[in-house]
Amino acid sequence: MKKLILLFSLMAITTINAQNADYKVFPTELRAENNIFEVSGKNATELYQLTKKWIASKYENPNKVIVLDNENESIGIKHFFDIDTGFANPWRVKVKYNLSIDFKDGKVRILLSNIGDTHYTKYSDFFDKEGNRRKYNDKAIGAIEKYASNFIDEYISYLQKGNDW
């Protein structure tokens, strides 16, 4: 009985602490209801250093994508998502983005802004002049939202694990 209570307690704690990114597409940004993620046990300096290591592992040339580097405070990245949609039309979506990461003890704030066109994908065509989604792009938009959310979840998971290989 004690083991059962302990198991349910651990499951409840894990569920409460589980943070999943849920980014939604808007004409110029990807927005999450909560873009601040708790990373307990790590101060701003540790989060900054782990982020630098994560960037080095994620990007082919980290020095070219980092556009802002305020040591222990914030990092800005300018790059693009290259997404295999898993369906025929379009089978691939490429959109540019700016990723801004701010650090405080025990937490990071993540913003995805300046989402835009590339030579491969005209992202602006996913919306009408009023900024509403065009229905025929639902699959592509869903692929972008899923990809960006997984990208951020992977980053947060890396921070929580630390440099533990």
C-alpha positions as CSV (number, residue, x, y, z in Angstrom):
1,M,0.0,0.0,0.0
2,K,2.8,2.4,0.9
3,K,4.5,1.7,-2.5
4,L,1.2,2.4,-4.3
5,I,0.8,5.8,-2.5
6,L,4.5,6.6,-3.3
7,L,3.9,5.8,-7.0
8,F,0.8,7.9,-7.3
9,S,2.6,10.8,-5.5
10,L,5.5,10.6,-7.9
11,M,3.2,10.5,-10.9
12,A,1.3,13.6,-9.6
13,I,4.5,15.5,-9.0
14,T,5.8,14.6,-12.5
15,T,2.5,15.6,-14.1
16,I,2.5,18.9,-12.2
17,N,6.2,19.7,-13.2
18,A,5.8,18.5,-16.8
19,Q,6.0,21.5,-19.1
20,N,5.4,21.0,-22.7
21,A,5.8,23.8,-25.2
22,D,2.6,24.4,-27.2
23,Y,3.5,27.0,-29.8
24,K,0.8,28.3,-32.2
25,V,1.4,30.0,-35.5
26,F,0.6,33.7,-36.0
27,P,1.6,35.9,-39.0
28,T,5.0,37.0,-37.6
29,E,5.5,34.8,-34.5
30,L,5.0,31.5,-32.9
31,R,3.3,32.1,-29.6
32,A,2.9,29.8,-26.5
33,E,0.4,30.4,-23.7
34,N,3.3,30.1,-21.4
35,N,6.8,30.8,-22.8
36,I,8.6,30.7,-19.4
37,F,9.9,27.3,-18.5
38,E,11.1,26.3,-15.0
39,V,14.5,24.6,-14.8
40,S,14.9,23.9,-11.1
41,G,18.4,23.6,-9.6
42,K,20.1,25.7,-12.2
43,N,21.1,29.3,-11.9
44,A,21.2,31.8,-14.8
45,T,24.9,31.2,-15.5
46,E,24.5,27.4,-15.7
47,L,21.5,27.8,-18.0
48,Y,23.4,30.2,-20.2
49,Q,26.4,27.8,-20.5
50,L,24.1,24.8,-21.2
51,T,22.4,26.8,-23.9
52,K,25.7,27.6,-25.5
53,K,26.5,23.9,-25.6
54,W,23.0,23.0,-26.9
55,I,23.4,25.6,-29.7
56,A,26.8,24.1,-30.6
57,S,25.1,20.7,-31.0
58,K,22.1,21.9,-32.9
59,Y,23.5,24.4,-35.5
60,E,26.2,23.6,-38.0
61,N,27.9,27.0,-37.5
62,P,26.8,28.4,-34.2
63,N,28.8,31.7,-34.6
64,K,26.8,32.5,-37.7
65,V,23.4,32.0,-36.1
66,I,24.0,33.8,-32.8
67,V,23.0,37.5,-33.3
68,L,22.9,38.5,-29.6
69,D,25.0,37.2,-26.8
70,N,24.6,38.9,-23.4
71,E,26.6,36.6,-21.2
72,N,24.4,35.0,-18.5
73,E,21.4,37.1,-19.5
74,S,20.2,36.4,-23.0
75,I,21.0,34.8,-26.4
76,G,19.4,35.6,-29.8
77,I,19.5,33.3,-32.8
78,K,18.5,33.9,-36.4
79,H,18.0,30.8,-38.5
80,F,15.3,28.8,-40.2
81,F,13.2,25.7,-39.6
82,D,13.5,23.0,-42.4
83,I,10.5,20.8,-41.8
84,D,9.6,17.5,-43.6
85,T,5.8,17.7,-43.3
86,G,5.2,14.0,-43.9
87,F,2.6,14.7,-46.7
88,A,2.7,15.5,-50.4
89,N,1.7,19.1,-50.7
90,P,3.9,20.7,-49.4
91,W,6.3,18.0,-48.5
92,R,8.8,20.4,-47.1
93,V,8.4,23.8,-45.3
94,K,11.2,26.2,-44.6
95,V,10.5,29.3,-42.5
96,K,13.0,31.8,-41.0
97,Y,12.8,32.7,-37.3
98,N,14.4,34.6,-34.5
99,L,14.8,32.7,-31.3
100,S,15.3,34.8,-28.1
101,I,16.2,33.1,-24.9
102,D,16.4,35.0,-21.6
103,F,17.9,33.5,-18.4
104,K,17.0,33.9,-14.7
105,D,17.8,31.6,-11.9
106,G,15.7,28.5,-12.3
107,K,14.0,29.5,-15.5
108,V,14.2,30.5,-19.1
109,R,11.9,32.6,-21.3
110,I,11.7,31.6,-25.0
111,L,10.3,33.8,-27.8
112,L,10.0,32.8,-31.5
113,S,9.6,35.9,-33.6
114,N,10.1,37.3,-37.1
115,I,8.7,34.2,-38.6
116,G,8.9,34.7,-42.3
117,D,9.3,33.7,-45.9
118,T,12.3,31.9,-47.3
119,H,13.2,31.3,-50.9
120,Y,11.5,27.8,-50.5
121,T,8.3,28.7,-48.6
122,K,6.2,31.8,-48.8
123,Y,5.1,31.8,-45.2
124,S,3.1,35.0,-45.6
125,D,0.8,33.2,-48.0
126,F,-0.4,31.0,-45.0
127,F,-2.5,34.0,-43.9
128,D,-4.9,36.5,-45.4
129,K,-4.5,40.3,-45.3
130,E,-6.2,40.4,-41.9
131,G,-3.8,37.9,-40.4
132,N,-6.2,34.9,-40.4
133,R,-5.0,31.4,-41.3
134,R,-6.0,30.2,-44.7
135,K,-7.7,26.9,-44.3
136,Y,-5.9,25.1,-47.2
137,N,-2.6,25.5,-45.2
138,D,-3.8,23.7,-42.0
139,K,-1.5,20.7,-42.5
140,A,1.6,22.9,-43.1
141,I,0.7,25.2,-40.2
142,G,0.2,22.1,-38.0
143,A,3.6,20.8,-39.0
144,I,5.3,24.1,-38.1
145,E,3.5,24.2,-34.7
146,K,4.4,20.6,-33.9
147,Y,8.0,21.0,-35.1
148,A,8.6,24.3,-33.1
149,S,7.0,22.8,-30.0
150,N,9.1,19.7,-30.2
151,F,12.2,21.8,-30.8
152,I,11.6,23.8,-27.6
153,D,10.7,20.7,-25.6
154,E,14.0,19.1,-26.7
155,Y,15.9,22.2,-25.6
156,I,14.1,22.4,-22.2
157,S,14.8,18.6,-21.7
158,Y,18.5,19.3,-22.4
159,L,18.6,22.0,-19.8
160,Q,16.9,19.9,-17.2
161,K,19.3,17.0,-17.7
162,G,22.3,19.2,-17.8
163,N,25.5,18.1,-19.5
164,D,24.9,14.5,-18.5
165,W,25.7,12.2,-21.4
